[in-house]
Structure formats: structure tokens, C-alpha cells
Amino acid sequence: MSLRVRDISVQLAGTDVVRNVSLNVDSGELVILLGPNGAGKSTLLGALAGERTVARGHVELAGRSLQDWQPAHLARHRAVMPQRVDVNFPLTVDDVLRLGRPPEPPERSRPILDELLQRLDIAHLRHRRVPGLSGGEQQRVQLARVLAQIWDSPGPVVLLLDECTSALDPNHQQQVFGLLKRLSRERNFAILAVVHDLNLAARYADRLVLLRDGVTHCHDSPKQTLTSDNLWAVYRLRARIMMLPEGYPLVVPSDDFTGGGQTAPLKPACRQAS
């Protein structure tokens, strides 16, 4: 087990915005957080990253309470990519990637950085200054920096990614999540990612966690989570669900938007994965 979250609640301005959420992310697994705007996805990820205080509940990494980890040691086993990272200094792509590495001789980091530049299709940008890049290019640079941080770490590794492909074109979205899927398998990474694209999540996730109003509505496989009833209850989205020959569901939204701003009452939606 790499990441274990038990009944955590997170407060903002004295109000619970995440309530009694439990989930596990095992080594070798890619789990995706879904939910509408304001559902609590980024707040939950921020709590797991140690950036927000957990009001109640417990978070463990590799069997140890999160607060028991020394920061320097934790940085070698858990890496975080927030929704937005602004670079206002004239740093090159190479400079930013080096920020992800511990102090070490350049000859040690160079092969790692070269590989990440290639894998994220940014090798041609390595000498460009980051503030002059497009939003999608900057996002891939930041993901490369995060991966550089834990690329050769011994033992369990957890990646927490908040909308890491939101600015990418469809080709690079598929490329990035294909890479993340391979890393979960080949390097035994445990990955928890926030995503808005339902079909991207359906294709690559081992499990989905569907949040609504700070509460887990469903936590199960893509097939069990992405149902018409769940999408209506959580998003007020009418959609057809088609099972593709490749073995994952395809969400096809309809043009019926008669739901307005009302929401359906919460009720058990699917088997809650342990």
C-alpha cells in the first residue's frame, strides 16, 4: 500500500469542504479524481500534499502517518503538481527541470533530464525560456520537473497531479496519460490525478473516485462509476454510455440540458472500493 486515506475532512473558513473521504492508491495503480467545479477535488489533493490542514481523519504514506515524514525524505517519495505553476523568472526549460533534482553533480542528473525531455516531447524546448512558452508547453515542463524529483527514488513513490493536462492538445493529453499509465506499471508508481475529461479518465484509470459536494459519491472501476445515473446525479449531465471493444466506457453527452442548477439527493451509487 502506498497511499491510504481514512475518513478525512478538510475545512475552509470553518466549513467542511471535504467530508469523510476514504481512498487507497496502491503501488502500480493510476486512480483519477472526478467531479464538478467546487466538488472538493483540489482541496482533497492539497490535503494529501500537506498544503491544507486535515481537520479530521488520517493520511498514511507507505504505512507511516504523513506528519511523521521528514520533509527532505518525503520529497523523494511523493511529488506534487498543482493546478497552476507560474514561472516569472527567465529560467530555461533545463533550469526548471534541474529544480526537481536533489543537489548532485550534473553528470548524474543529465541522463534523467534527457530522458524526461524526450518522453514529454519538450527536448526541442530545452534552451527556451519558460515564460515565453505556451500554456501547454509550460504544463509539460512542470510535469517533467515533478517526475525528475522522484525518477530514481528507492521504495514507494506517490504522484499527486492536479489537472496536469488541462492546457494540452488532445494528442499530448493521450501522450501524457499513456506515459503515466506506463510509469504506474513499469516503475510501480502510485498515481492520484484530478481530471475533468471523463473519457480520458475512462481510458486510463484503474479506478475512479467521483466527488460531489466534498463527499465520495462513487469509488469504483470506470465501468461501474461512469453510468448515466451517476453522471446525472453528480454533474446534471445526460449522457449515453457505450462500452468500447477496448474494454472501457465512452461517455456521449446528449443535448438535453433540462436539469438546470438543481442536484439529486445523495445516495449510494456503486460499490465503494476498499
The 8 nearest C-alpha neighbors of each residue, nearest first, counted from 0:
[[1, 25, 61, 2, 26, 24, 3, 62],
 [2, 0, 61, 25, 60, 26, 24, 155],
 [3, 1, 60, 24, 23, 59, 0, 61],
 [2, 4, 23, 59, 58, 22, 60, 5],
 [5, 3, 58, 21, 22, 57, 23, 59],
 [4, 6, 21, 57, 7, 56, 58, 3],
 [7, 5, 19, 20, 56, 21, 8, 4],
 [8, 6, 56, 19, 55, 20, 5, 57],
 [7, 9, 18, 17, 55, 19, 54, 53],
 [10, 8, 17, 53, 54, 15, 16, 52],
 [11, 9, 15, 14, 13, 16, 54, 12],
 [10, 12, 13, 14, 15, 16, 9, 42],
 [11, 13, 14, 10, 15, 16, 9, 54],
 [12, 14, 11, 10, 15, 16, 9, 54],
 [15, 13, 10, 11, 12, 16, 9, 17],
 [14, 16, 10, 17, 9, 18, 8, 11],
 [15, 17, 213, 10, 9, 39, 14, 18],
 [18, 16, 213, 8, 9, 15, 39, 214],
 [19, 17, 8, 214, 213, 20, 15, 7],
 [20, 18, 6, 7, 8, 21, 17, 214],
 [19, 21, 6, 7, 18, 215, 214, 5],
 [22, 20, 5, 6, 4, 19, 7, 23],
 [21, 23, 4, 3, 5, 20, 24, 273],
 [22, 24, 3, 2, 4, 25, 273, 21],
 [25, 23, 2, 189, 1, 28, 30, 3],
 [26, 24, 0, 1, 28, 189, 27, 23],
 [25, 27, 189, 187, 188, 28, 1, 0],
 [26, 28, 187, 183, 184, 188, 189, 25],
 [27, 29, 189, 25, 26, 183, 190, 30],
 [28, 30, 190, 204, 205, 191, 189, 183],
 [31, 29, 191, 206, 204, 207, 205, 190],
 [30, 32, 192, 207, 191, 193, 204, 208],
 [33, 31, 193, 208, 192, 207, 209, 194],
 [34, 32, 209, 194, 208, 210, 195, 193],
 [33, 35, 210, 209, 38, 211, 36, 32],
 [36, 34, 38, 234, 37, 211, 33, 233],
 [37, 35, 38, 34, 39, 40, 195, 211],
 [36, 38, 39, 35, 212, 40, 34, 213],
 [37, 39, 212, 211, 213, 35, 36, 34],
 [40, 38, 213, 42, 37, 41, 17, 43],
 [41, 39, 43, 42, 38, 44, 32, 193],
 [42, 40, 44, 43, 39, 45, 161, 193],
 [43, 41, 45, 39, 44, 40, 46, 17],
 [44, 42, 46, 40, 45, 41, 39, 47],
 [43, 45, 41, 47, 46, 42, 48, 40],
 [46, 44, 48, 42, 50, 43, 47, 51],
 [47, 45, 51, 49, 43, 48, 44, 50],
 [46, 48, 44, 49, 45, 43, 58, 50],
 [49, 47, 45, 46, 50, 44, 79, 159],
 [48, 50, 46, 47, 51, 45, 52, 65],
 [49, 51, 45, 48, 46, 52, 47, 44],
 [52, 50, 46, 45, 49, 53, 42, 9],
 [51, 53, 46, 54, 9, 50, 49, 10],
 [52, 54, 9, 55, 8, 46, 51, 7],
 [55, 53, 9, 8, 52, 10, 56, 7],
 [56, 54, 8, 7, 53, 57, 9, 6],
 [55, 57, 7, 6, 5, 8, 53, 54],
 [56, 58, 5, 4, 7, 59, 6, 55],
 [59, 57, 4, 65, 3, 64, 5, 60],
 [60, 58, 64, 3, 63, 65, 62, 2],
 [59, 61, 2, 63, 62, 1, 65, 64],
 [62, 60, 1, 63, 0, 2, 59, 155],
 [61, 63, 60, 59, 64, 0, 1, 3],
 [64, 62, 59, 60, 61, 65, 67, 68],
 [63, 65, 59, 67, 66, 58, 60, 62],
 [64, 66, 59, 67, 58, 68, 60, 63],
 [65, 67, 68, 64, 69, 63, 49, 58],
 [68, 66, 64, 65, 69, 63, 59, 70],
 [69, 67, 66, 65, 73, 70, 72, 64],
 [68, 70, 72, 71, 73, 67, 66, 74],
 [71, 69, 73, 72, 74, 68, 75, 66],
 [72, 70, 74, 73, 69, 75, 68, 76],
 [73, 71, 69, 74, 70, 75, 68, 76],
 [72, 74, 70, 76, 75, 71, 68, 77],
 [73, 75, 71, 72, 77, 76, 70, 78],
 [76, 74, 73, 149, 72, 152, 77, 148],
 [75, 77, 156, 73, 74, 155, 157, 149],
 [78, 76, 157, 74, 156, 158, 73, 75],
 [77, 79, 158, 145, 159, 74, 157, 148],
 [78, 80, 159, 160, 158, 81, 48, 145],
 [79, 81, 160, 161, 159, 145, 82, 142],
 [82, 80, 161, 83, 79, 160, 84, 162],
 [81, 83, 161, 162, 80, 163, 84, 160],
 [82, 84, 81, 85, 80, 138, 161, 162],
 [83, 85, 86, 81, 82, 141, 80, 138],
 [86, 84, 87, 83, 130, 137, 88, 129],
 [85, 87, 88, 130, 84, 129, 90, 89],
 [88, 86, 130, 85, 89, 90, 129, 84],
 [87, 89, 90, 86, 130, 129, 128, 91],
 [90, 88, 128, 91, 87, 130, 129, 86],
 [91, 89, 128, 88, 94, 129, 95, 92],
 [90, 92, 128, 94, 127, 93, 126, 129],
 [91, 93, 125, 95, 94, 129, 126, 127],
 [92, 94, 96, 125, 91, 95, 97, 126],
 [93, 95, 91, 97, 92, 96, 90, 98],
 [96, 94, 98, 92, 97, 93, 91, 90],
 [95, 97, 144, 93, 98, 99, 94, 92],
 [98, 96, 94, 99, 100, 95, 93, 144],
 [99, 97, 95, 96, 100, 94, 144, 101],
 [100, 98, 148, 144, 97, 147, 96, 145],
 [99, 101, 148, 97, 98, 147, 102, 108],
 [100, 102, 103, 99, 148, 98, 97, 75],
 [103, 101, 100, 104, 105, 97, 98, 108],
 [102, 104, 101, 105, 107, 108, 100, 106],
 [103, 105, 106, 107, 108, 102, 109, 101],
 [106, 104, 108, 107, 109, 103, 97, 102],
 [105, 107, 109, 104, 108, 110, 103, 111],
 [108, 106, 105, 104, 109, 103, 110, 111],
 [107, 109, 105, 111, 106, 110, 112, 104],
 [108, 110, 112, 106, 111, 107, 105, 113],
 [111, 109, 113, 112, 108, 114, 107, 106],
 [112, 110, 114, 108, 113, 109, 115, 147],
 [111, 113, 115, 109, 114, 110, 116, 108],
 [114, 112, 110, 116, 111, 115, 109, 117],
 [113, 115, 117, 111, 112, 116, 118, 110],
 [116, 114, 118, 112, 117, 113, 143, 119],
 [117, 115, 122, 121, 113, 114, 119, 118],
 [116, 118, 120, 114, 115, 122, 119, 121],
 [117, 119, 115, 120, 116, 114, 178, 121],
 [120, 118, 117, 116, 121, 115, 139, 143],
 [121, 119, 117, 118, 122, 116, 123, 139],
 [120, 122, 116, 124, 123, 119, 117, 125],
 [123, 121, 116, 124, 125, 117, 120, 113],
 [122, 124, 121, 125, 120, 126, 116, 127],
 [125, 123, 127, 121, 122, 126, 92, 128],
 [124, 126, 92, 93, 122, 127, 123, 91],
 [125, 127, 91, 124, 92, 93, 128, 123],
 [128, 126, 124, 91, 125, 92, 129, 131],
 [129, 127, 91, 90, 89, 130, 131, 92],
 [128, 130, 131, 132, 91, 92, 90, 127],
 [131, 129, 132, 128, 86, 87, 89, 88],
 [132, 130, 129, 128, 133, 127, 89, 137],
 [133, 131, 129, 130, 136, 137, 134, 128],
 [132, 134, 136, 135, 137, 131, 130, 138],
 [133, 135, 137, 136, 166, 138, 132, 167],
 [136, 134, 167, 166, 138, 137, 133, 139],
 [135, 137, 133, 139, 138, 134, 132, 140],
 [138, 136, 140, 134, 135, 139, 132, 133],
 [137, 139, 135, 141, 136, 140, 134, 142],
 [138, 140, 142, 136, 141, 137, 143, 119],
 [141, 139, 137, 143, 138, 142, 144, 136],
 [142, 140, 144, 138, 143, 139, 137, 145],
 [141, 143, 139, 145, 144, 140, 146, 138],
 [142, 144, 140, 146, 141, 145, 115, 147],
 [145, 143, 96, 141, 99, 147, 142, 146],
 [146, 144, 142, 148, 147, 143, 78, 99],
 [145, 147, 143, 148, 144, 150, 149, 142],
 [146, 148, 144, 150, 99, 145, 149, 100],
 [149, 147, 99, 100, 146, 145, 150, 144],
 [150, 148, 152, 75, 147, 146, 151, 76],
 [151, 149, 147, 146, 152, 148, 111, 145],
 [150, 152, 149, 153, 147, 148, 111, 75],
 [151, 153, 149, 75, 150, 154, 76, 156],
 [154, 152, 151, 155, 76, 156, 75, 149],
 [153, 155, 152, 156, 76, 61, 75, 187],
 [156, 154, 76, 1, 61, 157, 153, 26],
 [155, 157, 76, 188, 77, 189, 154, 158],
 [158, 156, 77, 189, 190, 188, 76, 78],
 [157, 159, 190, 78, 77, 79, 191, 189],
 [160, 158, 79, 191, 192, 190, 78, 80],
 [161, 159, 192, 80, 163, 79, 193, 162],
 [160, 162, 193, 82, 81, 163, 192, 80],
 [163, 161, 193, 194, 165, 164, 82, 160],
 [162, 164, 161, 160, 165, 138, 82, 80],
 [165, 163, 167, 162, 166, 172, 138, 175],
 [164, 166, 162, 167, 163, 194, 135, 195],
 [167, 165, 135, 164, 134, 168, 138, 163],
 [168, 166, 135, 164, 172, 165, 171, 169],
 [167, 169, 171, 170, 172, 166, 135, 164],
 [170, 168, 172, 171, 173, 167, 174, 164],
 [171, 169, 173, 172, 168, 174, 167, 175],
 [170, 172, 174, 173, 168, 169, 167, 175],
 [173, 171, 169, 175, 174, 170, 164, 167],
 [174, 172, 171, 176, 170, 175, 177, 169],
 [173, 175, 171, 177, 172, 176, 170, 178],
 [176, 174, 178, 172, 177, 173, 171, 179],
 [177, 175, 179, 178, 173, 174, 180, 172],
 [176, 178, 174, 180, 175, 179, 173, 181],
 [177, 179, 175, 181, 176, 180, 182, 174],
 [180, 178, 176, 182, 181, 177, 183, 175],
 [179, 181, 177, 183, 178, 182, 176, 184],
 [182, 180, 178, 184, 179, 183, 185, 177],
 [183, 181, 179, 185, 186, 184, 180, 188],
 [182, 184, 188, 27, 187, 180, 181, 28],
 [183, 185, 27, 181, 187, 182, 186, 180],
 [184, 186, 182, 181, 187, 183, 27, 188],
 [187, 185, 182, 188, 184, 183, 27, 181],
 [188, 186, 27, 183, 26, 184, 185, 189],
 [187, 189, 183, 27, 156, 26, 186, 157],
 [188, 190, 26, 157, 28, 27, 25, 24],
 [191, 189, 158, 29, 157, 188, 30, 159],
 [190, 192, 30, 159, 31, 29, 158, 160],
 [193, 191, 160, 31, 161, 159, 32, 194],
 [192, 194, 32, 161, 162, 31, 160, 33],
 [193, 195, 162, 196, 33, 32, 192, 31],
 [196, 194, 197, 33, 193, 34, 162, 35],
 [197, 195, 199, 198, 194, 200, 33, 201],
 [198, 196, 200, 199, 195, 201, 250, 194],
 [197, 199, 201, 200, 196, 249, 202, 250],
 [198, 200, 202, 196, 201, 197, 203, 173],
 [199, 201, 197, 198, 204, 202, 203, 196],
 [202, 200, 198, 221, 199, 203, 204, 247],
 [201, 203, 199, 200, 247, 198, 204, 248],
 [202, 204, 200, 201, 199, 180, 205, 176],
 [205, 203, 206, 29, 200, 30, 31, 201],
 [204, 206, 29, 30, 28, 220, 203, 207],
 [207, 205, 220, 30, 204, 219, 221, 31],
 [206, 208, 31, 219, 218, 30, 220, 221],
 [207, 209, 218, 32, 217, 33, 31, 210],
 [208, 210, 33, 217, 34, 216, 215, 32],
 [211, 209, 215, 34, 216, 214, 38, 213],
 [210, 212, 38, 214, 213, 233, 34, 216],
 [213, 211, 38, 214, 39, 210, 37, 16],
 [212, 214, 17, 39, 16, 38, 211, 18],
 [213, 215, 211, 18, 210, 212, 216, 17],
 [216, 214, 210, 217, 209, 20, 211, 208],
 [215, 217, 210, 209, 214, 211, 268, 267],
 [216, 218, 209, 215, 269, 268, 208, 224],
 [219, 217, 208, 271, 272, 207, 209, 224],
 [218, 220, 272, 206, 207, 224, 223, 271],
 [219, 221, 206, 223, 222, 207, 224, 205],
 [222, 220, 224, 201, 223, 225, 207, 206],
 [221, 223, 220, 224, 225, 248, 247, 226],
 [222, 224, 220, 221, 225, 219, 226, 269],
 [225, 223, 221, 222, 219, 226, 220, 217],
 [226, 224, 221, 222, 223, 229, 230, 227],
 [227, 225, 229, 228, 224, 230, 240, 223],
 [226, 228, 230, 229, 238, 231, 239, 240],
 [227, 229, 231, 226, 230, 232, 268, 225],
 [230, 228, 232, 226, 231, 227, 233, 225],
 [231, 229, 227, 233, 234, 232, 228, 236],
 [230, 232, 235, 236, 228, 229, 234, 233],
 [233, 231, 229, 263, 230, 235, 234, 228],
 [232, 234, 230, 231, 211, 235, 229, 34],
 [233, 235, 236, 230, 231, 35, 232, 34],
 [236, 234, 231, 232, 258, 233, 230, 237],
 [235, 237, 231, 234, 230, 238, 252, 256],
 [238, 236, 253, 231, 252, 255, 235, 227],
 [239, 237, 252, 253, 251, 227, 236, 250],
 [238, 240, 251, 250, 252, 241, 227, 253],
 [239, 241, 250, 249, 251, 248, 238, 226],
 [242, 240, 249, 248, 243, 239, 250, 251],
 [243, 241, 248, 247, 249, 246, 240, 244],
 [242, 244, 245, 246, 247, 248, 241, 249],
 [243, 245, 246, 242, 247, 248, 241, 249],
 [246, 244, 243, 247, 242, 248, 202, 249],
 [247, 245, 244, 243, 242, 248, 202, 222],
 [246, 248, 243, 242, 202, 245, 201, 222],
 [249, 247, 242, 241, 243, 222, 201, 240],
 [248, 250, 241, 240, 198, 242, 251, 243],
 [251, 249, 240, 239, 198, 252, 238, 248],
 [250, 252, 239, 238, 240, 249, 253, 241],
 [253, 251, 238, 237, 250, 239, 254, 236],
 [252, 254, 238, 255, 237, 251, 239, 256],
 [253, 255, 256, 252, 237, 238, 257, 236],
 [256, 254, 253, 257, 237, 258, 236, 252],
 [257, 255, 258, 254, 259, 237, 236, 235],
 [258, 256, 259, 255, 235, 237, 254, 260],
 [257, 259, 256, 235, 260, 261, 236, 262],
 [260, 258, 257, 261, 256, 235, 262, 236],
 [259, 261, 258, 262, 235, 257, 234, 256],
 [262, 260, 259, 258, 263, 235, 232, 264],
 [261, 263, 232, 264, 260, 235, 233, 258],
 [262, 264, 232, 265, 261, 233, 231, 235],
 [265, 263, 266, 262, 232, 233, 261, 267],
 [266, 264, 263, 267, 216, 232, 268, 211],
 [265, 267, 268, 264, 216, 263, 232, 269],
 [268, 266, 269, 216, 265, 217, 270, 271],
 [269, 267, 217, 266, 216, 229, 270, 224],
 [270, 268, 217, 267, 271, 223, 224, 219],
 [269, 271, 272, 219, 218, 268, 217, 267],
 [270, 272, 218, 269, 219, 217, 273, 268],
 [273, 271, 219, 218, 270, 22, 220, 217],
 [272, 271, 23, 22, 21, 218, 219, 270]]
